[in-house]
Amino acid sequence: MNKKTYIAFDQYQRYQTIVNIISFYHQKNPNKVFSILEIGSNEHKDLGLFLPQDKIVFTDLILTDSMKQDPEFQQADGTNLLYGDNSFDFVVAADVFEHIPEEKRSSFCCEIKRVSKIASVICFPYQTTENMDAEERLNAYYKGLYGSDFIWLKEHRVCGLPRLEDVDAIYDNLQVPYFKFFHGNLKIWEKMWYCHFNTCAANTTEEYRHTIDHYYNTKIYNADIIPPCYRAFYISTSEKFEELQKWLNGQWNLDTIDEDILNLILSSHQYMVEQYNVNHKDSIGKSTMATLYWAREGENYQESKKYQWSYNISEHDFRILIEKLPDSVTSLRFDPMESTCVVEDLHVYSNQGVLQVVPENAIQYEGKYVFLDHDPRIQIILDGKQVTTLDLRAHVTPLDYPEQEELLAKLFRDKEQATEAQQKLREQMEEWQTQHKIEMEEWQTQHKIEMEKEEELHQIELKAQETKYQNMLDTQAKEQDELLSKQKEIQASLDHYYTHYHAAIEQREDLKRQLALAQHNYNMISNAFFWKITKPARIMLDLIKKPFHNSCLFSLIGKGLHSLKKNGIRYTWRKVISKWNYWRDAKKSVQIQILSEEELQNQRKTVFEKKILFSILTPLYNTPEQFLREMIESVQAQTYPNWELCLADGSDAEHNEVYKTVLSYAKRDKRIKYQKLQENRGISENTNVCIHISTGDYIAFLDHDDILSPNALFEVMCEIERSNADFIYSDEATFSGTIDNIITPHYKPGYAPDTLRVVNYICHFTVVSRGLLNRTGLLCSKYDGSQDHDFVIRATDNAKLVKRIPKFLYFWRYHSNSTSADISTKSYAIKAAYELIHEDALRHGLSATVESLPICPTMYRIKYELTSNPKVSILIPTKDAFDYITVCVNSILELTTYQNYEIIIIDTGSTVNEVFDYYESLQKDSNIQVLTYDQPFNYADVNNFGVKYASGDQIILLNNDTKVITPDWIQEMLMYAQRDDVGAVGAKLYYSDDTIQHAGVGIGIFGLAGHYFNGFPRNDVGYMGRLYWVQNLSAVTGACVMIPRKVWDKVHGLDNYFDIAFSDIDICMRIRRAGYLVVWTPFAELYHFESKTLGYMTTPEKQERFQKDVARFQERFAAELAEGDPYYNPNLTLERTDYTLK
């Protein structure tokens, strides 16, 4: 029984509507546990029935004794709440506003808005002539029945029902977004209250009221918005509410209410009350006994080992609570009464969880246990569990009660039908047995013939095996002879070595003598006058050679020569021009972001509401003096002044200038904190020392040889005030010498957990709150060299909100000793990365192996182990196109290494005979289905049709003009799709000329959506290596995409409205709205033979349909298009797909 649908209708109206509002936010964040403050709760805490997954604090102005004992209740005055700003996600008041004096209502609205973070909700009956007249009539009716005013209606008269214009004025003065709507038709509301008043005096008629409430709650509530309405709802939100408003409008069922049924129920209510009392006048006050027998192992149930309870048979809801059962009980039996009866809603709870029940002598019918025996018995299954406490609940009704007459009639009618069916089945069985006997005799004769043939074949095969085995023995004997011969040769060699041992000793001594002579000659030469006077020349030669080893320029020349050798002049020249344009634009883009002195002065004058102290952590180790000075001065140049620079120095004794340099700055600037370490503890431990001496609210990380932009902390502070994010990072640029010489600008995507695992794209500038640092923990020394990658992964996992600032706030110095120059020289860092990524997988319940990518050792490929072997359903819509469909299906059958899959071909109107012949040949495979779709073509509807026949846990949508390249393509997508947080996985697709057709989809490109790197060479690495690693994106193409069945069902599949375009992008966007990630992997590769010039608008009719889909997409995702793709960078162009600058 769904308890909440049986509560009073007016409470259901209020709470279910509040649930509809909060559900809008739940569908955006499915796993989010919201904090909710309810003002004016009742003792039953009914809101908890509707929102069991959320954390609710219940309050009232005056608490009863039972409320005071309940830890979920707090005393609170809604007009003066003692909670801080934004303390709760939602604040709701379902039955308070109309009971507050008029002069305090403004304060009430102000307070609940202040305390709420996302939204506040109030509902109340509002002042109209019709509402006040209805309340007067109801109160008069109640007073005529019971001699006094109905207390709530009396309070309405005293305080005065709120006027809508007054409430509008309150919210207008608060200057917050809000909207209102109305619910509860006044006529229905008044009739329902007459029903409630009629049952107040007789407990025995309460179940009729519950029935009527249940009918209203399940049949009428969703359509009860026909004016005039009794109650108004006001919702105030922290952001634009249009999307919420549209969501709520979609929750109402605008079908006409069947008032005839409702009036019949309500008008006959008085008769039902009277009839109930007549039927039960003899049973009122009568009691019966319920018994619980217990036994230990090997014992039978005995009268001496039982519990008994006496209860009134008119009170059907029954409960037994035993706090301590005898020790070692192994079996229990419950006898509800000593008479025929009906038992329903039977639940047995214990310290070991919910226990299973099995009736011994009942008929199970319509979810009830019907006992026709006068000794009803129900076994409680313990299954060896050590049960000590028991809570048994049931609804028990004697079988001779009038309300069971219909049940009995149906039961015996069904029983007669079952008997007739059983007799018919028995006759059919006898007929089948006769036929089976004849067929069995025929089969035995045929089987005997086949067995004789198989025996003959077996003898032939056996003879062949004997011959093969004899040949194998002969071969082994020959190999053994060869081995013995080899051993003799080895022994002869050993004898030779033993014989010449002394000669070898003599040879060694001779070599020693030659070495001593060479050493003597070297000393003679090195001390000679000529060698000494040529030393300057030799030093100069070393200096000339040195740039060739570490110079970026000569490194690039080397790469160019390698490209010439491998790819030829034309390709290399295009590459050089592309690189040159990129560096030119990169330098320009960085210069654009450099602020003028006037802009910097304006930032320095800015006063923020929050007083945040930033602790900038910089571990030092043998830092070159010039680098150290530039780093410190970049911090001192910050336009936001509230910072401290925490330095932990692990430099060795030969680099004492580090200490002297820092001291010279620290004497003049007290914001610089410095600690000299006794020894170098490594990058992680040195950084942890910085953490220990820091006191800031937020922690920033800065390497000892890098530089901050002067507006770095200012921009971070703006983001904190804007969003209260606890993890913030920015774009960065690598430079050589000075920041005018930019080598590589890094325009980063928004937070993408799968991307982050395979490459530490966040890196610099990273800022975290103190609270997040405490939740994450310190840096881990076992990952030194990749400690920042480990920390960023752990911190983002624990963060409440991760935000990116798409500006260059950090400049990473390129020099011969930095990791930006050559990480491959630090193999320990790469090994540490393997381990930390493996540990991260384990934290998420997965096992994985890690390897570096060929393009860069610090970019990784993760191979997750599959946790199960789910069935995969591959859907392929097709029409004619014999050459395409055969290549596609054959490539799956011949190459795919994953075994548990099925292929569902959906034919949309083929007419070519050879296609049908091919279908017929495929039907021999039990894992292949061919379906016929006979409606006008609609890509979305075709796939939705196919999914209905799919039995897999994973769905793959696949175009018919594709061809599998990588045999483990399913595993590569499944390793991500198996995760609960992933909703779609896309593949890497190539045109027939080996150029890229699909490497993920960007939202907003070309105004709508575009394929990244479309037309690039197959082996191109893409921007910053993006074509080589797994990443999170906004969408992937439907030409090859895997979607978990549970996610498909949750978002209701493809939208049939998009009949020609955008249905694949649309479902990806809806999947992301539902809280799931979209993943693209370059390791699942297929050909997609779509023409590069193929368009949607080949006919006027298609052009019109395409424009319809465009308009629909733009309307549905207007907010996302305006905000920009979170996995793209706003500094990059939307006019191309190549990741170049605007």
HULINVEN-V597514 format. One record per backbone hydrogen bond with DSSP energy under -0.5 kcal/mol. CO is the residue of the C=O (numbers start at 1). NH is the residue of the N-H. E is the energy in kcal/mol with one decimal. If there is no record, write none. Layout:
BEGIN
co=<CO;CO>
nh=<NH;NH>
e=<E;E>
END
This chain:
BEGIN
co=<1;2;3;4;8;8;9;10;11;12;13;14;15;16;17;18;19;20;21;21;22;22;23;24;25;29;32;34;35;35;36;36;37;37;38;42;45;46;46;47;47;51;54;55;56;57;58;59;60;64;65;66;67;69;70;72;74;76;77;84;88;89;89;90;91;92;93;96;97;101;101;102;104;105;106;107;108;109;110;111;112;114;115;118;119;120;121;122;124;125;126;128;129;130;131;132;133;134;135;136;137;138;139;140;141;142;143;149;150;151;152;153;154;155;156;162;163;163;164;165;166;167;168;169;170;171;171;172;177;179;181;183;184;185;186;187;188;189;190;191;192;193;194;195;196;196;197;199;201;202;203;205;205;206;207;208;209;210;211;212;213;214;215;215;216;216;220;220;221;222;223;224;228;230;231;232;233;234;235;236;237;241;242;243;244;245;246;248;248;249;252;257;258;259;260;261;262;263;264;266;268;269;270;271;272;273;274;275;276;277;278;280;283;286;288;290;291;292;293;295;295;296;302;304;305;307;309;311;312;314;316;316;318;320;321;322;326;328;331;332;333;333;334;334;335;337;337;340;341;342;343;344;345;347;348;349;350;353;355;356;358;362;363;363;365;368;368;369;369;370;370;371;377;377;378;379;379;380;381;382;385;388;389;390;391;392;393;394;394;395;397;398;401;402;404;405;406;407;408;409;410;411;412;413;414;415;416;417;418;419;420;421;422;423;424;425;426;427;428;429;430;431;432;433;434;435;436;437;438;439;440;441;442;443;444;445;446;447;448;449;450;451;452;453;454;455;456;457;458;459;460;461;462;463;464;465;466;467;468;469;470;471;472;473;474;475;476;477;478;479;480;481;482;483;484;485;486;487;488;489;490;491;492;493;494;495;496;498;500;501;502;503;504;505;506;507;508;509;510;511;512;513;514;515;516;517;518;519;520;521;522;523;525;528;529;530;532;534;535;536;537;538;539;540;541;542;543;545;545;546;546;547;551;552;553;554;555;556;557;558;559;560;561;562;563;563;564;568;569;570;571;572;573;574;575;576;577;578;579;580;581;582;583;584;585;586;587;588;589;590;591;596;597;598;599;600;601;602;603;606;610;612;613;613;614;614;615;615;616;616;617;618;620;624;625;626;627;628;629;630;631;632;633;635;639;641;642;644;644;645;645;646;647;647;648;648;649;652;653;655;656;657;658;659;660;661;662;663;665;665;669;671;671;673;675;679;682;683;684;685;686;687;688;689;690;691;697;698;699;700;701;703;707;709;710;711;712;713;714;715;716;717;718;719;719;719;720;726;727;728;729;731;731;732;733;734;734;735;736;738;738;740;741;744;745;746;746;752;753;754;755;758;759;765;766;767;768;769;770;771;772;773;779;780;781;783;786;787;788;789;790;791;792;793;794;795;801;801;803;804;805;805;807;807;809;810;810;811;811;812;813;815;818;818;822;823;825;826;826;827;828;829;830;831;832;833;834;835;836;837;838;839;840;841;841;842;847;849;851;853;856;856;859;861;862;863;871;871;872;872;873;873;874;875;876;878;881;882;883;884;885;886;887;888;889;890;891;891;892;899;900;902;903;903;904;905;905;906;907;912;912;913;914;915;916;917;918;919;921;922;924;925;927;929;931;931;932;938;939;940;941;942;943;944;946;947;953;954;955;955;956;956;957;959;961;963;965;966;967;967;968;969;970;971;973;973;974;976;979;981;984;985;986;987;988;989;989;990;991;994;995;996;998;1000;1000;1001;1001;1002;1002;1003;1004;1005;1008;1010;1011;1013;1016;1017;1021;1022;1023;1025;1026;1031;1035;1037;1039;1040;1041;1042;1043;1044;1045;1046;1047;1048;1049;1054;1055;1057;1058;1059;1062;1063;1064;1065;1066;1067;1068;1069;1070;1071;1072;1074;1077;1077;1078;1079;1080;1081;1083;1084;1085;1085;1086;1087;1091;1096;1099;1100;1101;1102;1103;1104;1105;1106;1107;1108;1109;1110;1111;1112;1113;1115;1117;1118;1119;1120;1125;1126;1129;1131;1134;1137;1140>
nh=<3;5;6;7;11;12;13;14;15;16;17;18;19;20;21;22;23;24;24;25;25;26;27;28;29;32;34;55;89;90;38;57;39;92;59;45;48;49;50;50;51;54;56;36;58;38;74;41;76;68;69;70;70;71;73;58;60;78;80;87;117;118;119;37;121;39;123;99;100;104;105;105;108;109;110;111;112;113;114;115;116;86;88;238;91;236;93;234;232;162;128;132;133;134;135;136;137;138;139;140;141;142;143;144;145;146;147;151;154;155;156;157;158;159;160;127;166;167;168;169;170;171;172;173;174;175;176;175;237;235;233;231;230;189;190;191;192;193;194;195;196;197;198;199;199;200;200;202;203;205;206;208;209;210;211;212;213;214;215;216;217;218;219;220;220;221;223;224;224;253;225;184;186;126;183;124;181;122;179;120;177;245;246;247;248;249;250;251;252;252;254;259;262;263;264;265;266;267;268;269;272;273;274;275;276;277;278;279;280;281;281;284;286;313;311;309;335;307;333;330;331;299;305;306;294;292;290;288;315;316;318;396;394;392;323;390;329;297;295;380;293;335;336;378;291;339;376;399;371;397;369;395;347;393;355;391;353;350;348;381;379;364;365;370;368;365;370;343;371;363;372;341;360;361;334;358;381;332;356;385;387;325;351;322;349;320;347;318;396;344;342;401;404;405;408;409;410;411;412;413;414;415;416;417;418;419;420;421;422;423;424;425;426;427;428;429;430;431;432;433;434;435;436;437;438;439;440;441;442;443;444;445;446;447;448;449;450;451;452;453;454;455;456;457;458;459;460;461;462;463;464;465;466;467;468;469;470;471;472;473;474;475;476;477;478;479;480;481;482;483;484;485;486;487;488;489;490;491;492;493;494;495;496;497;498;499;500;501;504;505;506;507;508;509;510;511;512;513;514;515;516;517;518;519;520;521;522;523;524;525;526;527;528;532;533;534;535;538;539;540;541;542;543;544;545;546;547;548;549;549;550;551;555;556;557;558;559;560;561;562;563;564;565;566;567;568;568;572;573;574;575;576;577;578;579;580;581;582;583;584;585;586;587;588;589;590;591;592;593;594;594;600;601;602;603;604;605;606;606;608;612;614;697;698;616;644;617;700;618;646;702;648;650;628;629;630;631;632;633;634;635;636;637;638;641;643;614;616;646;647;673;618;649;675;620;650;677;655;656;658;660;661;662;663;664;665;666;667;668;669;672;645;673;647;649;681;686;687;688;689;690;691;692;693;694;694;770;615;768;617;766;706;811;712;639;715;716;717;718;719;720;721;722;723;724;725;724;769;803;767;805;809;810;746;812;743;744;814;738;736;741;742;736;734;747;732;748;756;757;758;759;860;761;730;701;728;699;773;774;775;776;777;781;783;784;786;790;791;792;793;794;795;796;797;798;799;726;727;729;806;731;807;731;809;709;733;812;707;813;735;815;818;821;822;825;826;827;829;830;831;832;833;834;835;836;837;838;839;840;841;842;843;844;844;846;845;865;863;861;856;853;859;853;851;864;849;953;954;874;902;875;956;904;958;906;908;885;886;887;888;889;890;891;892;893;894;895;896;896;901;872;874;905;929;876;907;931;878;933;915;916;917;918;919;920;921;922;923;924;925;926;928;903;905;907;933;934;942;943;944;945;946;947;948;949;950;1045;873;957;1043;875;958;1041;962;1089;1087;967;969;897;898;972;973;974;975;976;977;978;979;982;1077;1079;1042;1081;989;1086;997;998;1088;994;1018;991;1015;989;999;1012;1034;1035;1005;1010;1125;1007;1008;1004;1002;1014;1016;996;1020;1027;1025;1026;1028;1029;1080;1001;1040;959;987;957;985;955;1048;1049;1050;1051;1053;1052;1056;1058;1059;940;939;1066;1067;1068;1069;1070;1071;1072;1073;1074;1076;1075;30;983;984;1033;986;1031;1084;1085;988;965;966;990;963;1094;1098;1103;1104;1105;1106;1107;1108;1109;1110;1111;1112;1113;1114;1115;1116;1117;1118;1121;1122;1123;1124;1128;750;1132;1142;1006;1013;1133>
e=<-1.1;-1.3;-1.8;-1.0;-0.6;-2.3;-2.6;-1.4;-2.7;-2.5;-1.2;-1.9;-2.4;-2.2;-1.6;-2.4;-2.7;-0.9;-0.8;-0.6;-0.6;-1.8;-2.6;-0.5;-1.7;-1.8;-0.7;-2.3;-0.9;-2.0;-0.5;-2.9;-0.6;-2.6;-1.4;-1.7;-1.6;-1.4;-0.9;-0.5;-1.8;-1.3;-0.7;-2.7;-0.6;-2.5;-2.4;-3.2;-1.8;-2.2;-1.2;-0.5;-1.3;-0.6;-1.8;-2.3;-1.2;-0.6;-2.1;-1.2;-2.4;-2.6;-1.7;-2.4;-2.4;-2.8;-1.6;-2.0;-1.2;-1.8;-0.5;-1.1;-1.9;-2.2;-2.2;-2.4;-2.3;-1.7;-2.0;-2.3;-1.1;-2.4;-2.3;-2.0;-1.4;-2.4;-2.1;-2.8;-3.1;-0.6;-0.7;-2.3;-2.2;-2.3;-2.2;-2.1;-2.3;-2.4;-2.6;-2.2;-2.2;-2.6;-2.6;-2.0;-1.5;-2.7;-2.3;-0.6;-2.2;-2.1;-1.8;-1.5;-2.0;-2.9;-1.9;-2.8;-0.5;-2.0;-2.7;-1.8;-1.9;-2.2;-2.5;-2.2;-1.4;-0.7;-1.1;-0.7;-1.7;-2.6;-2.9;-1.8;-2.8;-2.7;-2.2;-1.9;-2.5;-1.7;-1.7;-1.8;-2.0;-2.7;-1.9;-1.0;-0.7;-0.6;-0.9;-0.7;-0.5;-1.3;-1.8;-0.8;-1.2;-2.2;-2.0;-2.2;-2.9;-2.9;-2.2;-2.4;-3.1;-2.1;-2.3;-0.6;-2.0;-2.6;-2.0;-0.7;-1.6;-2.0;-2.0;-3.1;-2.8;-1.1;-2.4;-1.9;-1.7;-2.0;-1.8;-2.4;-0.5;-2.9;-2.3;-2.1;-2.5;-2.1;-1.3;-1.6;-0.7;-0.7;-0.7;-1.8;-1.7;-3.2;-2.1;-2.4;-2.6;-3.1;-1.8;-1.0;-2.1;-2.2;-2.1;-3.0;-2.3;-1.7;-1.9;-2.5;-1.6;-0.5;-0.9;-1.8;-2.2;-1.5;-2.4;-2.4;-3.2;-2.3;-2.2;-2.3;-1.7;-2.1;-1.3;-0.6;-1.7;-2.8;-2.7;-2.5;-1.7;-1.0;-0.5;-2.6;-2.5;-2.9;-0.5;-2.7;-0.8;-0.5;-1.9;-2.4;-2.7;-0.5;-0.6;-1.8;-2.6;-0.9;-0.6;-1.6;-2.8;-2.3;-2.9;-2.7;-0.6;-2.7;-2.9;-2.6;-1.8;-0.9;-0.5;-2.6;-2.7;-0.6;-0.6;-3.0;-1.7;-2.6;-0.6;-2.6;-0.6;-2.7;-0.7;-1.1;-2.6;-0.8;-3.3;-2.8;-0.6;-0.8;-0.6;-2.0;-1.5;-2.9;-0.9;-3.1;-2.8;-3.0;-2.6;-3.7;-0.6;-2.2;-2.8;-1.6;-2.0;-2.1;-2.6;-2.5;-2.4;-2.5;-2.6;-2.0;-2.7;-2.1;-2.2;-1.9;-2.4;-2.1;-2.2;-2.4;-2.4;-2.2;-2.1;-2.4;-2.3;-1.9;-2.0;-2.4;-2.0;-1.9;-2.6;-2.5;-1.7;-2.0;-2.9;-2.1;-1.6;-2.4;-2.6;-1.9;-1.9;-2.4;-2.5;-1.8;-2.2;-3.2;-2.1;-1.6;-2.3;-2.6;-1.9;-1.8;-2.6;-2.4;-1.9;-2.3;-2.5;-2.1;-1.7;-2.5;-2.7;-2.1;-1.9;-2.3;-2.3;-2.0;-2.3;-2.8;-2.4;-2.1;-2.0;-2.3;-2.2;-2.3;-2.5;-2.3;-2.0;-2.6;-2.4;-2.0;-2.0;-2.2;-2.3;-2.0;-2.2;-2.5;-1.9;-1.7;-2.4;-2.7;-2.1;-2.0;-2.5;-2.5;-2.0;-2.6;-3.0;-2.3;-2.0;-1.1;-2.0;-2.1;-2.0;-2.0;-2.3;-2.0;-1.9;-2.0;-2.1;-1.9;-2.1;-2.4;-2.3;-2.0;-2.3;-2.6;-2.1;-2.3;-2.5;-2.3;-1.8;-2.2;-3.2;-1.4;-1.7;-1.4;-2.0;-1.2;-1.1;-1.7;-2.3;-2.4;-1.9;-1.8;-2.1;-2.1;-1.8;-1.8;-0.7;-1.0;-0.5;-1.9;-1.2;-2.6;-1.8;-2.3;-2.3;-2.2;-2.1;-2.6;-2.4;-2.1;-2.4;-2.5;-2.1;-2.1;-3.8;-0.8;-1.1;-1.7;-2.9;-2.2;-2.1;-2.5;-2.6;-2.5;-2.6;-2.8;-2.6;-2.3;-2.9;-2.4;-2.8;-2.9;-2.6;-1.9;-2.8;-2.1;-2.2;-2.1;-1.0;-0.6;-0.9;-2.2;-2.3;-2.1;-1.8;-2.1;-1.4;-0.6;-1.1;-0.5;-0.8;-0.5;-2.0;-1.9;-0.6;-2.4;-0.6;-3.1;-0.5;-3.0;-2.4;-1.0;-2.6;-2.5;-2.5;-2.2;-2.2;-2.4;-2.6;-1.6;-1.3;-2.3;-1.3;-1.8;-0.6;-1.9;-2.0;-3.1;-0.6;-0.6;-3.3;-2.5;-0.5;-2.1;-3.0;-0.7;-2.9;-1.8;-0.7;-1.5;-1.8;-2.5;-2.4;-2.3;-1.9;-1.2;-2.9;-2.0;-0.7;-1.5;-1.7;-2.3;-0.6;-3.0;-2.8;-0.6;-2.6;-1.8;-2.4;-1.8;-1.5;-2.0;-2.2;-1.6;-0.6;-1.1;-2.9;-2.9;-2.8;-3.3;-0.5;-1.5;-2.9;-2.1;-2.4;-2.6;-1.9;-2.7;-2.3;-1.9;-2.2;-2.3;-1.9;-3.0;-0.6;-0.5;-2.0;-2.1;-2.8;-2.8;-2.8;-1.5;-0.7;-3.2;-2.6;-3.2;-1.3;-3.4;-1.7;-0.6;-2.1;-1.0;-1.9;-3.1;-0.6;-1.4;-0.8;-2.6;-1.6;-1.1;-1.5;-2.7;-2.4;-0.8;-1.8;-2.9;-3.8;-2.4;-2.3;-1.9;-2.3;-2.9;-0.6;-1.6;-1.8;-2.7;-2.0;-2.5;-2.5;-2.1;-2.4;-3.0;-2.5;-1.6;-1.4;-1.2;-1.4;-1.5;-1.9;-0.6;-1.3;-2.6;-1.2;-1.2;-2.1;-1.9;-0.5;-2.2;-0.6;-2.2;-0.6;-1.6;-1.3;-1.3;-0.9;-2.4;-0.7;-1.2;-1.0;-2.3;-2.2;-1.9;-2.0;-1.8;-2.5;-2.4;-2.0;-2.4;-2.2;-2.0;-1.9;-2.2;-1.1;-0.6;-2.9;-1.9;-3.2;-2.8;-3.0;-0.9;-0.8;-1.5;-3.2;-1.7;-0.7;-1.9;-1.8;-1.7;-0.6;-2.5;-0.6;-3.2;-3.3;-2.5;-2.1;-2.5;-2.5;-2.1;-1.4;-2.7;-2.5;-2.5;-2.0;-1.5;-2.5;-2.7;-2.0;-0.5;-1.6;-1.9;-1.8;-3.1;-0.6;-2.8;-2.6;-0.7;-3.4;-2.3;-3.2;-0.7;-1.3;-2.5;-1.9;-2.4;-2.4;-1.9;-1.6;-1.4;-0.7;-2.3;-0.6;-1.8;-3.0;-2.9;-3.0;-0.5;-0.6;-2.8;-1.8;-2.4;-2.5;-2.0;-2.3;-1.1;-1.5;-1.4;-3.0;-3.1;-0.5;-3.2;-3.3;-0.5;-1.7;-0.7;-3.1;-2.9;-0.5;-1.5;-2.1;-0.5;-2.4;-1.4;-3.1;-2.4;-1.0;-2.4;-2.2;-1.7;-1.1;-2.7;-2.8;-2.7;-2.0;-0.6;-1.9;-2.6;-1.8;-3.7;-1.8;-1.6;-3.1;-3.5;-2.0;-0.7;-2.3;-0.6;-0.9;-0.6;-2.0;-0.7;-2.0;-1.5;-3.5;-2.9;-1.1;-2.1;-3.0;-1.7;-2.4;-1.8;-1.7;-2.1;-0.6;-2.8;-2.3;-0.8;-2.6;-1.0;-2.5;-2.1;-2.7;-2.6;-2.7;-1.7;-2.2;-2.7;-0.7;-0.7;-1.7;-1.7;-0.6;-1.8;-2.9;-2.0;-1.6;-2.3;-2.3;-2.4;-2.2;-2.2;-1.6;-2.0;-1.7;-0.5;-3.2;-1.2;-1.7;-2.9;-2.0;-0.7;-0.7;-2.7;-2.2;-1.6;-1.9;-1.9;-1.2;-0.8;-2.6;-2.2;-2.0;-2.9;-2.4;-1.8;-2.1;-2.4;-2.4;-2.2;-2.5;-2.7;-2.2;-2.7;-2.4;-0.9;-2.6;-2.2;-2.3;-2.0;-1.5;-2.6;-2.2;-1.9;-3.3;-3.0;-3.0>
END
